């Protein structure tokens, strides 16, 4: 730990110290479950972090409220709708439990930039100029009618869409999350701090563990989340629908909401 602090603090969520695990949002129950599964041995062993993350995922799947968030917001304007807007529906906090919360769709909302392409290929299922997409929870299908681009960069900055009620005849290939009237949040996504599982092994990393540090292990997003999250206490965990589990970080202030990525929704076999 002390050697790693030459690059990161001891409570950095990319480490596996207890303070770092707490900050990242690993529930104590999940850590206890992990320890029980590992058993007790006097031999020195190496454990794959994916085992611990699986325990965390199982625990948060039962306890974390579901909310909608977009990490890279793209503005959408509704120019026509078969449903009167604003339109409010009630959504369960956790599927199968009684607690609920309302979500409201108006004529202006945001989707994630990654959920739109100008042209769809055969494997792409979300929104494109020639392909509609469903909006989660509200039973509406969005079709693009126009788009605006930044003249200097060519980046898409805004979409105009029309909304149709979901029927058996217009069922889309996919449904995406959206945020309407959301609050800004800094969202921190983490990947492995080191490229190798054993960065101190001289055979795998002859240059020493500091040479094995992944410079892209932290990505920061200027996101939008549901407004009801604005006053969330530190260490509160949520499931960002279609994205992953996230926990309110201690860097949060009254004017700045910060989330740490706890674990993905499912194990990513591509992680190193």
N, C-alpha and C positions, 0 to 999 in steps of 0.2 A: 504493500500500500504506500509506504513512504517513498519508494522509488517512483511509483506512478504519479505521485503528487508533483513531480518535476514537470509534468505535462497537464495534469488535471487535479482538481480538488478532491479530497477524500469522499465528499458526498456527491460527486459527479454521477449522474444517473447511468453512465456507461460502465461504471465499476460495479463490483459485486460485494461491496461492504454493506453492512446493515443500514448505515445512514443513507447510502446511495440507493439501496433497494426501497427504503421508505419513501425517499424523495421521488423515486420513479413511480411509486404507487403499488408496490407489491404488498398485498394484504398479509398480515401475520398468519392468518389461517392457511394461506397458500404455502408459506414458508414451512410451517409445521407439517403440512401434508407432504411436502417434498422431503423433509428430513425423515419422516416415517417410511416413505417409500424407499429411501436409500438404505435404511438399516444402519447398523453399527458395526464398524470394522476397525481393527488396529492397523491395517495396512494403508499406505498412502495411495490414494486413488484419484483419478480425474473424472469429473462429471460434466456431461454436456449441458450447457445453460438451457438448451431447449427443454430439458426435463423440468427445470424449475419454471420456465415460462409456460409450459403446458398446465402446471398446477395453478398458476396465476390466472390463466385464461379460463380454466374451469370454475374458479371461485368468482371471478368478476362477471362471468356469464350469468351467474345467479343473483348477483348483488348490485351491479352497476346499471343506473338508469340509462335508457336509450335516448339519444338526442341527435339532432342533425347539425352538421358542420360542413363547411367548405374550406379547404386549405388554401386554395388559390381561386378567389372569387371572380366570377364572370357575371356581369349584370344582364338581367333578362327583363324585357318589357313586354307586357301582354297587350296586344293590339285588338284581340277579339277572344271571347270566351263563351262557351255554351253554359257555363256555371256562373251565377252571379258572384261577383267579387266585391268586398272581401268574403272569403269562404273559410269557415272554421270547422275543424274536426277534432275529435278527442282521440288521443293516442295513448296506449298503455306505457307506463314508465318502464316496466319489465314485462315481457310477454308471459301471460298466464297468471299474473298477479292483478289485484284490484286497482292499485294506484294508477292514476292517469294524469295527463296534462293536455291542454289545448294547443293546437298549432293553427296559424292563420295564414292563408295565401292571399296576397293582394295583387295589384297590377304591376308591381315591381318586386323582384326577388333576385336571388343569386344562386347560381349553380357552380360546380367546380369546373375550372378551365379544362381539366383532363377529361371531362365528360362531354366535350364537344369537339368534333372534327368537321372540316369543310366537306370532306369526302369519306364515305365509309367503305372499308373493305369487307370481305366475307366474314372475317373474324370479329369485327367491331360491332357491338350491339347497342351502343348508346346514341346520343343525339348527333345528327349530322344534317347538312342542308337537305338531303334527300331521304332522311330516316328519322321518324318521330321517336319520342321516348316518353315513358310514363313518369309521373311525379309521385314519389312515395306518399302513401297515406291518404291522398285527396281524391284518388280515382280519376285523374285527369291526364290526358295525353297531349304533349307539347309538340308542335310542328313549327319549324323555323320559316318565317316569311321574309326576313331581312337580317342583315348583319352589318355592323359598323367596324371599321378598322382604323388603327392609328396610321396616318399617312406617312409617317417617318419610318416606323418599324414593320408595318404590315401586320401587327398583332391584332387579333380580334378583341374589341373592347366592349361590345354590346350586341345582344341578340334581340330581335323582335320575334314573338311567337304568337300563335293562336292555340287556344286550348279547347279540346273536345272531351266530352264525357267518355269514360272508358266503357266499351261495349264488347260483345263477343266478336265483332267484326273488325275492330281497330286495336286489338291487343298488341302492345309493342313488344320488342325483343327484350327490353330491360326497363327497370325503374331506377331512378336516381334520387339522391337526397337533394334538398334545396334549403335555403335559409331566407326568411322574409323578416325584415326589421331586426336583424341580428346585431350583436355587439362584436367589436373587434377583439381579437385575441392573438397573442403570440403562441404559436404551436411549435414545439421542438420534437422532431423525429430523430430517433437514435438507431444506429446500426452498430455492429461490433467495433470496439475500440481498436482491436488488433486484427490484422489480416489472417493470422494463423491461430489455431486453438491453443498452441503452446508457444507463445512468443519468447519465452526464456530458454527454449531448447536451441542450443547452438547449432545443431545439425539442421534444423528447419530455418532458423534465423541467425545466420553467422554474424550479422552486423549488430546483434544485441536487440533487446526488446523495443528500444526507442526508435529503431529503424523500421519497426513493424507497425507503427501507429498509423491508423487509417485517417487521413486528413478529412475525409468526407463522412465521418461517423456521426456528425451532427448537421441536420438541415433545419432551418428556421423558416416558418411560414407566417405571413400576415393573413390570418384566417378570419372567418366570420362564424360565430356560433349562435345558437338560439339565445334570445335575450334573457330567458329565465336563468341562465347560468351566470349572470353578471355578478351576483353576490355569493358565489359558491365558496365555502370555506376551503382553506388549504388542505390538501390530501384527499379531497373528494374525487371519486373516480366515476367516469362516465364511459359508455360505449358510444363513440361517434359512428353512426350507422354507415356501413359499407367501408369503413376506414380502419378502425381499431379501438383499443381501450386507451383512455387518456386520463391523467390525474392533475389536479390543480397544483401548481408549483409554489414553493415558498417565496419566489420572486414576485408573486402577484401583489399588486397594490390596489388602492381604491380606484385608480384610473387606468390600471394596466392588468389585464387578465392573462395569465401564462399557464400553458398546459405542457406536461411532459407525456410523450408516448410511453405507455406502460408495456403493452404487448400488442401484436397484430391480432386480427380476428381468427387467424389460423396460422399454423406453423409455416414459415417460408423456407422451403428447402434450399433456396439460393443463398441464404445467409451464411456468412463465414464466421 
